[in-house]
């Protein structure tokens, strides 16, 4: 339970065996102005058993955490509170978060802090590349906060990071999970000129919910971004990828329409997972999808012709990223 709550003395007790807790949320600011926060008593329900994660803190986990702190680096694994962090880090896989830890946007689902970012760290690409080299990673994912105050949105940092990793670790696969750069296509071209293996940009949700899920984004712009980016690779080898969360109030037919839109824009890989609320300032979970429901959606997505579909309650965009690429290449 988040600390940003206070128990209601008369009714705030937990009932043994009920799996519920009634609380009054403390005063707090919504993630964005389109989120209607609960101001009365809220009954919390225990998460379904299939969302329980076995926490692994072995030697690889601690080594990787120490490396990140020592190099002054950020990972989306930590900043976005990913439920798979212990598993991935124990397998020496991490997603590097570029451009600092403060985002200029206020998406209703995201745990990364929003505000005015600090200066642009021009030494970050080398520190990331050296860390990839030290870990001897075979596949690395680079993502970032949005930096809408910059003309290029940080695309130049992406490009430099890719080039340095190529120079230091020639055999490493590189996936970029980028912002939309406000539809400024020269920024996207700068990233694609550095030749990432995977271009990933998440649509996150259905267009009807963008007003509260991604209020500063545009659904059609995200689709165009994916299509344009893939077309910028003259070799045709770059795979495109996108992802979305379920449980925000969407209907299944809307989910299927988004998947159809992604295929119509030549997206190769799709990831679909359960939305988990980071705090009471974020959008509430409207539904927990069962593993069987995820499996049914996966079957329909596969029938649409995606080269790889990763679909399940704990799936996140970078989860099993290297295996996704291998599967996509096998079905190319």
C-alpha positions in Angstrom: 0.0 0.0 0.0 1.3 3.5 -0.8 2.3 5.7 2.1 0.3 8.6 0.6 -2.8 7.5 2.5 -4.1 7.7 6.1 -6.3 5.0 7.7 -9.8 6.0 8.5 -10.0 5.1 12.3 -13.7 3.9 12.3 -13.5 1.8 9.1 -9.9 1.6 8.2 -9.2 -1.7 9.7 -8.2 -4.7 7.5 -10.6 -7.6 7.8 -8.8 -10.9 8.1 -9.3 -13.1 5.1 -11.2 -10.4 3.2 -8.3 -9.2 1.1 -9.7 -5.6 1.4 -8.7 -2.4 3.2 -10.8 0.8 3.5 -8.8 4.0 3.6 -9.2 7.8 3.1 -6.6 9.0 0.6 -4.4 11.8 1.9 -4.3 15.1 0.1 -2.2 14.8 -3.0 -2.0 16.2 -6.6 -3.3 14.2 -9.5 -0.8 13.1 -12.1 -2.7 15.3 -14.7 -5.8 17.4 -14.7 -7.9 14.8 -16.4 -7.5 12.3 -13.5 -10.4 12.4 -11.1 -9.0 11.3 -7.7 -11.0 9.6 -5.0 -11.7 12.0 -2.1 -14.0 9.7 -0.1 -13.3 6.3 1.4 -11.6 3.9 -1.0 -11.7 0.1 -0.6 -8.5 -1.5 -1.8 -8.7 -5.1 -3.1 -5.9 -7.5 -3.0 -4.3 -8.0 -6.4 -5.0 -11.3 -8.1 -2.6 -14.2 -7.4 -1.3 -14.3 -10.9 0.3 -10.8 -10.4 2.5 -12.1 -7.5 6.2 -11.9 -8.5 8.9 -14.0 -6.9 11.6 -11.5 -5.9 15.2 -12.5 -6.8 18.1 -10.6 -5.3 21.1 -12.7 -6.2 24.6 -11.6 -7.0 23.8 -10.3 -10.5 21.0 -8.1 -9.2 23.2 -6.5 -6.6 26.1 -6.1 -9.0 24.0 -4.4 -11.6 22.4 -2.1 -9.1 25.8 -1.1 -7.8 27.0 -0.4 -11.3 24.1 1.8 -12.1 24.6 3.9 -9.0 28.3 4.1 -9.4 28.0 5.4 -13.0 25.2 7.8 -12.1 22.8 6.1 -14.5 19.0 5.7 -14.4 17.0 2.7 -15.4 13.3 2.6 -16.4 13.2 -0.7 -14.4 13.6 1.4 -11.2 12.0 4.7 -12.2 8.8 3.0 -13.6 8.7 0.4 -10.7 8.6 -2.5 -13.1 7.4 -5.7 -11.4 10.0 -7.8 -13.3 13.1 -5.9 -12.2 14.5 -8.6 -10.0 14.1 -11.3 -12.7 15.6 -9.2 -15.4 18.5 -7.9 -13.4 19.3 -11.3 -12.1 19.6 -12.3 -15.8 21.8 -9.2 -16.4 19.3 -7.5 -18.6 18.3 -3.8 -18.0 16.7 -0.9 -19.8 18.7 2.3 -19.6 16.8 5.5 -19.0 18.4 8.4 -20.9 18.0 12.2 -20.6 17.6 12.3 -16.8 14.9 11.1 -14.5 12.3 14.0 -14.9 9.7 14.0 -17.7 8.1 17.0 -19.3 4.8 15.1 -19.7 2.3 13.9 -17.2 0.9 10.6 -18.5 -1.7 9.2 -16.1 -0.1 5.7 -15.8 3.6 6.5 -15.4 5.6 6.5 -12.2 8.5 8.6 -13.5 8.4 12.0 -11.9 7.2 15.0 -14.0 8.5 18.5 -13.9 11.2 20.7 -15.3 14.3 18.6 -16.2 17.8 19.6 -15.3 20.6 20.2 -17.9 21.3 17.8 -20.7 24.1 15.4 -19.7 26.3 15.1 -22.7 28.5 12.6 -21.0 25.6 10.1 -20.5 26.1 8.2 -23.8 29.6 7.2 -23.0 28.7 6.1 -19.4 25.9 4.0 -20.8 28.1 2.5 -23.5 30.9 1.7 -21.0 28.3 0.0 -18.7 27.0 -2.1 -21.6 30.6 -3.1 -22.3 31.3 -3.9 -18.7 28.2 -6.1 -18.4 28.9 -7.7 -21.8 25.3 -7.4 -22.7 24.0 -9.1 -25.9 20.9 -7.0 -26.2 20.3 -3.5 -24.7 17.2 -1.4 -24.5 17.5 2.4 -24.5 14.6 4.5 -23.4 14.1 8.0 -22.0 11.9 10.6 -20.4 10.2 13.1 -22.7 12.3 16.3 -23.1 9.8 18.5 -25.0 11.7 21.6 -24.1 14.5 20.5 -26.5 14.1 20.9 -30.3 15.4 17.5 -31.0 13.8 16.0 -27.8 17.0 14.2 -26.9 17.3 12.4 -30.2 21.0 13.4 -30.5 21.7 11.6 -27.2 20.0 8.5 -28.4 22.0 8.6 -31.6 25.3 9.1 -29.8 24.6 6.3 -27.4 23.8 3.9 -30.2 27.1 4.8 -32.0 29.2 4.4 -28.9 27.7 1.0 -28.1 28.3 -0.2 -31.6 31.9 0.9 -31.3 32.5 -0.7 -27.9 30.3 -3.8 -28.1 29.9 -4.6 -31.9 27.7 -7.7 -31.5 25.2 -6.1 -29.1 21.6 -5.8 -30.3 20.2 -2.3 -29.7 16.5 -1.5 -29.1 15.3 2.0 -28.7 12.0 2.8 -26.9 11.6 6.5 -27.8 9.2 9.4 -27.2 7.4 10.8 -30.3 9.6 13.8 -30.4 6.4 15.8 -30.9 6.3 14.6 -34.5 9.5 16.4 -35.4 10.7 13.9 -38.1 14.3 15.2 -38.4 14.7 14.0 -34.8 13.4 10.6 -35.6 15.7 10.5 -38.7 18.7 11.3 -36.5 17.9 8.2 -34.3 17.3 6.0 -37.3 20.6 7.1 -39.0 22.4 5.5 -36.1 20.8 2.2 -37.1 19.1 0.7 -34.1 17.9 -2.9 -34.5 14.5 -2.3 -33.0 12.4 0.9 -33.1 9.9 0.8 -30.2 7.3 3.4 -29.5 4.4 2.5 -27.3 0.8 3.6 -28.1 0.0 2.6 -24.5 -3.8 2.6 -24.7 -6.8 3.0 -26.9 -7.4 6.4 -28.5 -10.6 7.1 -26.5 -8.6 7.2 -23.2 -5.7 9.3 -24.5 -7.1 12.5 -22.8 -6.2 11.0 -19.4 -3.7 8.3 -20.2 -1.4 10.3 -22.6 -2.8 13.9 -22.6 0.2 15.4 -24.4 0.3 12.7 -27.1 -1.6 12.0 -30.2 -2.7 8.4 -31.2 -2.4 9.1 -34.9 1.0 10.7 -34.5 2.3 7.6 -32.7 1.1 5.4 -35.5 2.8 7.7 -38.1 5.9 7.7 -36.0 6.2 4.0 -36.1 5.6 3.7 -39.9 7.9 6.6 -40.8 10.7 5.3 -38.6 10.7 1.9 -40.0 10.6 3.3 -43.6 13.7 5.4 -42.8 15.9 2.2 -42.8 16.9 1.6 -46.4 18.0 -2.0 -45.6 14.6 -3.0 -44.4 16.2 -4.8 -41.4 14.9 -2.7 -38.6 12.0 -4.2 -36.7 9.2 -1.9 -35.4 7.5 -2.6 -32.1 4.8 -1.1 -29.9 3.0 -1.9 -26.7 -0.1 -1.2 -24.7 -1.6 -1.7 -21.2 -4.9 -3.2 -20.3 -7.1 -2.4 -17.3 -7.6 1.3 -17.8 -11.2 1.1 -18.9 -10.9 0.0 -22.5 -13.1 -2.5 -24.3 -11.7 -5.6 -25.9 -13.0 -4.5 -29.4 -11.0 -1.2 -28.9 -7.9 -3.2 -28.1 -8.3 -5.3 -31.2 -8.8 -2.1 -33.3 -5.5 -0.7 -31.9 -3.8 -4.0 -32.9 -5.3 -3.8 -36.4 -4.0 -0.1 -36.6 -0.5 -1.2 -35.6 -0.4 -3.9 -38.3 -1.7 -1.5 -40.8 1.3 0.7 -40.0 3.7 -2.2 -40.5 4.5 -2.9 -36.8 6.3 -6.2 -36.3 6.3 -6.8 -32.6 3.6 -6.0 -30.0 3.6 -6.3 -26.2 0.4 -6.3 -24.1 0.4 -6.3 -20.3 -1.7 -5.5 -17.2 -1.7 -1.9 -16.0 -0.7 -1.6 -12.3 -1.4 1.7 -10.5 1.9 3.2 -9.2 0.2 5.5 -6.6 -3.1 7.2 -5.7 -2.1 10.1 -7.9 -2.4 7.9 -10.9 -5.3 6.4 -12.9 -7.1 3.6 -11.0 -7.2 0.1 -12.3 -10.6 -0.6 -13.8 -10.1 -4.3 -14.4 -7.6 -7.1 -13.8 -7.5 -9.3 -16.9 -7.1 -13.0 -16.3 -4.3 -15.0 -17.9 -7.0 -16.7 -20.0 -8.2 -13.3 -21.3 -4.7 -12.3 -22.2 -4.2 -15.7 -24.0 -7.4 -15.1 -26.1 -6.2 -11.6 -27.1 -2.8 -13.1 -28.0 -4.4 -15.6 -30.4 -6.3 -12.8 -32.2 -3.1 -10.6 -32.4 -1.1 -13.5 -33.8 -3.8 -14.0 -36.5 -3.3 -10.4 -37.6 0.2 -11.2 -38.8 2.6 -9.8 -36.1 6.0 -11.4 -36.2 5.9 -11.7 -32.4 3.3 -11.2 -29.7 4.2 -10.9 -26.0 0.9 -10.9 -24.1 0.3 -11.6 -20.4 -0.4 -10.0 -17.1 3.2 -9.2 -16.2 4.4 -8.3 -19.7 6.2 -5.0 -20.1 7.7 -3.4 -23.2 11.2 -4.6 -22.5 10.4 -7.9 -20.9 12.1 -10.8 -22.7 13.2 -8.2 -25.3 16.0 -10.3 -26.7 13.8 -13.3 -27.1 11.2 -11.2 -28.9 13.7 -10.2 -31.5 14.9 -13.7 -32.1 11.3 -14.9 -32.6 10.6 -12.0 -35.0 13.6 -12.8 -37.1 12.7 -16.5 -37.2 9.3 -15.6 -38.7 10.5 -12.9 -41.0 
